Amino acid sequence: MPVLSDFVVIQGDASKRIGDGATLWEKNFNTGGRHAGGHAILMYMVKGLTVAKKDPIVKINNREVGKIFRTEGANRNYWFTQIINIGPNILNNGNNEIQIEAVDYVGGGSDHFDDFFLRDVVCLFQQSS
């Protein structure tokens, strides 16, 4: 039996900032025709996550699917590609929501979060044949 796949671009090449002033990023996306119980992967590019105290949690449909790994000591302007494996029964056959929250860092004043940027967020999923 052939295995089919499809993908959806959740966020294109325009970067989204998460941090002070934008502490939560939520976006809806559709995986219509998804294979029931199929696996998926979430791919994205991240930059600027260099001084956070912990890794930001990634949720899909209010369920934790993974973390965005910090790049401590890296140049804040470098983009890094990361991938999260999404287990079966997380995605809906249709509408879904991704949620990513800002994370604290040891700072001062009104700057509470380690601002970071996301772009090229893509979900590749198994599709019914």
Secondary structure, 3 states (H helix, E strand, C coil): CCCEEEEEEEECCCCEEEECCECEEEEEEECCCECCCCCEEEEEEEECCCCECCCCEEEECCEEEEECCCCCCCCCCCCEEEEEEECCCCCCCCEEEEEEECCEECCCCCCCECCEEEEEEEEEEEECC
